[in-house]
Amino acid sequence: MPSIIDGSSPIGIFDSGIGGLTVVRELLLNLAGESLIYLGDTARVPYGTKSSRTVVRYSLSNAGFLVPKGIKLLVAACNTASAFAIPALRNECGLPVVGVIEPGAKKAASATKTGRVGVIGTSSTIKSGAYKKAVQEIDPEITVYSTPCPLFVPLADEGLNNNDIARLAAQRYLAPLKGSGIDVLILGCTHYPLLKSIIQEAIGEKVLLVDSAQETAAEIKGVLEKNDLANNGSAKPTTEFYLTDVSDTFIEVAERFLGREIEHIEQVDIGNNYG
């Protein structure tokens, strides 16, 4: 790790694939003065089918690539990594580490008036119970209703986020939650913000959607300010993108998640640093 870490140092973000680019998008919108380095471990995606031990090992190798680049804060923009690897990352990296689960859980716990919160995510995230645990650690009286929405990820990847197929899937997945009395629904996957409009339509306008990408960006801002690491300098911020595997269609899909053009992506071999 470089010896000098200060406000001008970049923020490092990793994900198992490209969903974490929704977090990058929020950072570019809300922390425009910060430099960012994104690593998508696309050669080993998905993490959700792997054991917790393997997820920790992969997450540490991602950190081992990013930390030597002089980052000041590490973001695990992956729900599976956030569920299993945050303690190990904090122990090994010696830097502030932010995941995507705690920020969404905090927002949901503070926003609910009925004491009933819904969570949707991939099958692995829902099975882990990470959001339920995080919400109930804040307020044990809150009842958490969870349901997996496995088709949402491929729909988002294919750009089918606002058509009849996505609409029917949302209606089917969210039907069990409609009678539960929830007034807050956590979008527990970084792909899901792309389907926000059809999710809102299916669950009803009275239910507040908690976008974990937005809440993670807000959490990062708070952590930077608390640790006096916000970039208050005049240097022009930069954004770098690295992937462990680049397919022919990746740039098109990535730009959809990011909401803007990506000028350059570098493919890298990250090895097994820390792991």
C-alpha positions as CSV (number, residue, x, y, z in Angstrom):
1,M,0.0,0.0,0.0
2,P,1.3,3.5,-0.8
3,S,2.5,5.3,2.3
4,I,0.3,8.4,1.8
5,I,-3.5,8.0,1.9
6,D,-5.5,11.2,1.9
7,G,-8.5,12.9,0.5
8,S,-7.1,12.9,-3.0
9,S,-6.8,9.1,-2.9
10,P,-9.4,7.1,-4.9
11,I,-12.2,5.0,-3.6
12,G,-12.0,1.3,-4.6
13,I,-15.1,-0.6,-5.5
14,F,-15.4,-4.3,-6.4
15,D,-18.3,-6.6,-7.4
16,S,-18.5,-10.1,-8.7
17,G,-19.7,-8.7,-12.1
18,I,-21.3,-5.5,-13.3
19,G,-24.2,-4.9,-10.9
20,G,-21.9,-2.8,-8.7
21,L,-21.8,-0.2,-11.5
22,T,-25.1,1.0,-10.1
23,V,-23.1,2.0,-7.0
24,V,-20.5,3.7,-9.1
25,R,-23.3,5.6,-10.9
26,E,-24.6,6.9,-7.6
27,L,-21.1,7.9,-6.5
28,L,-20.5,9.8,-9.8
29,L,-23.8,11.6,-9.3
30,N,-23.4,12.4,-5.6
31,L,-19.6,12.4,-5.0
32,A,-18.5,13.9,-8.3
33,G,-15.2,15.1,-6.8
34,E,-14.0,11.6,-5.9
35,S,-11.7,9.4,-8.0
36,L,-13.0,5.8,-8.4
37,I,-11.4,2.5,-9.3
38,Y,-13.9,-0.3,-10.1
39,L,-13.0,-4.0,-10.3
40,G,-15.5,-6.5,-11.7
41,D,-14.5,-10.1,-11.1
42,T,-16.4,-11.2,-14.2
43,A,-14.2,-14.3,-14.7
44,R,-15.5,-15.8,-11.4
45,V,-19.1,-14.5,-11.5
46,P,-21.5,-15.4,-9.9
47,Y,-20.5,-15.4,-6.3
48,G,-23.9,-16.5,-5.1
49,T,-23.4,-20.2,-6.1
50,K,-20.1,-20.4,-4.2
51,S,-19.4,-21.3,-0.6
52,S,-18.9,-18.6,2.0
53,R,-15.2,-19.6,2.3
54,T,-14.7,-19.1,-1.4
55,V,-16.6,-15.8,-1.4
56,V,-14.2,-14.6,1.3
57,R,-11.2,-15.7,-0.6
58,Y,-12.4,-14.1,-3.8
59,S,-13.2,-10.9,-2.0
60,L,-9.8,-10.7,-0.4
61,S,-8.1,-11.2,-3.8
62,N,-10.2,-8.3,-5.1
63,A,-9.0,-6.2,-2.2
64,G,-5.5,-7.3,-2.8
65,F,-5.7,-5.8,-6.3
66,L,-7.3,-2.5,-5.2
67,V,-5.5,-1.7,-2.0
68,P,-2.0,-1.3,-3.6
69,K,-3.5,1.3,-5.9
70,G,-3.6,3.6,-2.9
71,I,-7.4,3.6,-2.3
72,K,-8.7,5.3,0.9
73,L,-11.9,3.3,1.2
74,L,-13.0,-0.1,0.0
75,V,-16.6,-0.8,-1.2
76,A,-17.9,-4.4,-1.5
77,A,-20.6,-3.6,-4.0
78,C,-21.8,-7.2,-4.0
79,N,-24.5,-8.5,-1.7
80,T,-22.9,-11.9,-1.4
81,A,-19.5,-10.5,-0.5
82,S,-21.2,-8.0,1.9
83,A,-23.0,-10.9,3.6
84,F,-19.9,-13.0,4.1
85,A,-16.6,-11.1,3.7
86,I,-16.9,-7.7,5.4
87,P,-15.2,-8.8,8.7
88,A,-12.3,-10.4,6.8
89,L,-11.9,-7.4,4.6
90,R,-11.8,-5.0,7.5
91,N,-9.3,-7.2,9.3
92,E,-6.9,-7.5,6.3
93,C,-7.1,-4.2,4.6
94,G,-6.6,-1.6,7.3
95,L,-9.0,0.7,5.6
96,P,-12.6,1.7,6.0
97,V,-14.8,-0.9,4.3
98,V,-18.4,-0.4,3.3
99,G,-20.8,-3.1,2.1
100,V,-24.2,-2.7,0.5
101,I,-26.3,-4.5,3.1
102,E,-26.0,-2.3,6.2
103,P,-26.8,1.0,4.4
104,G,-30.0,-0.4,3.0
105,A,-31.0,-2.0,6.3
106,K,-30.4,1.3,8.2
107,K,-32.6,3.2,5.8
108,A,-35.4,0.6,5.9
109,A,-35.4,0.4,9.7
110,S,-35.6,4.2,10.1
111,A,-38.3,4.6,7.4
112,T,-40.8,1.9,8.3
113,K,-43.9,3.0,10.2
114,T,-45.7,-0.4,10.2
115,G,-42.7,-2.3,11.5
116,R,-42.9,-4.5,8.5
117,V,-40.1,-4.5,5.9
118,G,-39.8,-6.5,2.7
119,V,-36.5,-7.6,1.1
120,I,-36.1,-8.9,-2.5
121,G,-32.8,-10.3,-3.8
122,T,-31.1,-13.2,-5.5
123,S,-31.7,-16.6,-4.1
124,S,-28.3,-16.7,-2.3
125,T,-28.8,-13.3,-0.7
126,I,-32.2,-14.2,0.6
127,K,-31.0,-17.6,1.8
128,S,-28.2,-15.9,3.7
129,G,-30.7,-13.9,5.8
130,A,-28.2,-11.1,5.8
131,Y,-30.7,-8.3,5.4
132,K,-33.1,-9.7,8.0
133,K,-30.2,-10.0,10.4
134,A,-29.0,-6.4,9.7
135,V,-32.5,-4.9,10.1
136,Q,-33.3,-6.8,13.3
137,E,-30.0,-5.9,14.8
138,I,-31.1,-2.2,14.5
139,D,-34.7,-2.9,15.7
140,P,-35.6,-6.5,16.8
141,E,-39.3,-5.5,16.7
142,I,-39.3,-5.2,12.9
143,T,-40.7,-8.1,11.0
144,V,-38.9,-8.9,7.8
145,Y,-40.5,-10.6,4.8
146,S,-38.1,-11.8,2.2
147,T,-38.5,-13.3,-1.3
148,P,-36.0,-14.2,-4.0
149,C,-36.4,-12.8,-7.5
150,P,-33.9,-14.8,-9.6
151,L,-35.1,-13.6,-13.0
152,F,-34.5,-10.0,-12.3
153,V,-30.7,-10.2,-12.8
154,P,-30.8,-11.7,-16.3
155,L,-33.6,-9.3,-17.2
156,A,-31.5,-6.4,-16.2
157,D,-28.4,-7.8,-18.0
158,E,-30.4,-8.1,-21.2
159,G,-32.0,-4.6,-20.9
160,L,-35.4,-6.1,-20.5
161,N,-36.2,-3.9,-17.5
162,N,-39.4,-2.3,-18.6
163,N,-41.4,-4.7,-20.7
164,D,-44.2,-7.2,-20.3
165,I,-41.8,-10.0,-19.4
166,A,-40.3,-8.0,-16.5
167,R,-43.7,-6.8,-15.5
168,L,-45.1,-10.3,-15.2
169,A,-42.1,-11.5,-13.3
170,A,-42.4,-8.6,-10.8
171,Q,-46.1,-9.3,-10.3
172,R,-45.5,-13.0,-9.6
173,Y,-42.5,-12.5,-7.3
174,L,-44.0,-9.6,-5.3
175,A,-47.5,-11.1,-4.9
176,P,-46.6,-12.8,-1.6
177,L,-45.5,-9.5,-0.2
178,K,-48.5,-7.5,-1.2
179,G,-50.7,-8.7,1.7
180,S,-47.9,-8.6,4.3
181,G,-48.4,-5.0,5.4
182,I,-44.9,-3.9,4.5
183,D,-44.4,-0.2,3.9
184,V,-40.7,-0.4,2.9
185,L,-39.1,-2.7,0.3
186,I,-35.3,-3.1,0.1
187,L,-33.9,-3.7,-3.3
188,G,-31.4,-6.2,-2.1
189,C,-29.4,-6.6,-5.3
190,T,-27.3,-4.0,-7.2
191,H,-29.1,-5.0,-10.5
192,Y,-32.5,-4.2,-9.2
193,P,-32.4,-0.4,-9.5
194,L,-32.7,-0.9,-13.2
195,L,-36.1,-2.5,-12.7
196,K,-37.3,0.1,-10.1
197,S,-40.3,1.3,-12.1
198,I,-41.8,-2.1,-12.6
199,I,-41.1,-3.2,-9.0
200,Q,-42.8,0.0,-7.8
201,E,-45.8,-0.8,-10.1
202,A,-46.1,-4.3,-8.8
203,I,-45.8,-3.6,-5.1
204,G,-47.8,-0.4,-5.1
205,E,-47.0,3.3,-4.8
206,K,-47.5,3.4,-1.0
207,V,-44.5,1.2,-0.4
208,L,-41.1,3.0,-0.2
209,L,-38.4,1.4,-2.3
210,V,-34.9,1.4,-0.6
211,D,-32.2,1.5,-3.3
212,S,-29.1,0.0,-1.7
213,A,-26.9,1.6,-4.3
214,Q,-28.2,5.1,-3.3
215,E,-27.9,4.3,0.4
216,T,-24.4,2.9,0.0
217,A,-23.3,6.1,-1.7
218,A,-24.7,8.1,1.2
219,E,-22.9,5.8,3.7
220,I,-19.6,6.3,1.8
221,K,-20.0,10.0,2.0
222,G,-20.6,9.8,5.7
223,V,-17.6,7.5,6.3
224,L,-15.3,9.8,4.2
225,E,-16.4,12.9,6.2
226,K,-16.0,11.1,9.6
227,N,-12.5,10.0,8.7
228,D,-11.5,13.3,7.1
229,L,-11.0,11.6,3.8
230,A,-13.3,13.6,1.5
231,N,-11.6,15.0,-1.5
232,N,-11.5,18.8,-1.1
233,G,-8.7,19.4,-3.5
234,S,-8.7,20.8,-7.0
235,A,-7.3,17.8,-8.8
236,K,-9.6,16.5,-11.5
237,P,-11.2,13.2,-10.4
238,T,-10.6,10.1,-12.5
239,T,-12.5,6.8,-12.9
240,E,-10.8,3.5,-13.8
241,F,-12.5,0.3,-14.8
242,Y,-10.9,-3.2,-14.5
243,L,-12.4,-6.6,-15.3
244,T,-11.1,-10.1,-14.8
245,D,-12.7,-11.1,-18.1
246,V,-14.2,-9.0,-20.9
247,S,-16.9,-10.5,-23.2
248,D,-18.0,-9.0,-26.5
249,T,-21.2,-7.6,-25.0
250,F,-19.8,-6.4,-21.7
251,I,-19.3,-2.7,-22.6
252,E,-22.8,-2.4,-23.9
253,V,-24.3,-3.9,-20.7
254,A,-21.9,-2.0,-18.4
255,E,-22.8,1.3,-20.0
256,R,-26.5,0.5,-19.4
257,F,-25.8,0.0,-15.7
258,L,-23.5,3.0,-15.4
259,G,-25.8,5.3,-17.4
260,R,-22.9,6.8,-19.4
261,E,-20.2,5.9,-21.9
262,I,-17.1,4.0,-20.7
263,E,-14.1,5.1,-22.6
264,H,-11.6,2.4,-21.4
265,I,-11.7,-1.0,-19.7
266,E,-8.6,-3.0,-18.8
267,Q,-8.6,-6.7,-18.3
268,V,-6.5,-7.9,-15.4
269,D,-5.4,-11.1,-13.7
270,I,-5.8,-10.4,-10.0
271,G,-4.3,-13.7,-8.7
272,N,-5.0,-14.6,-5.0
273,N,-3.7,-11.6,-3.1
274,Y,-4.6,-11.8,0.7
275,G,-6.1,-15.2,-0.1
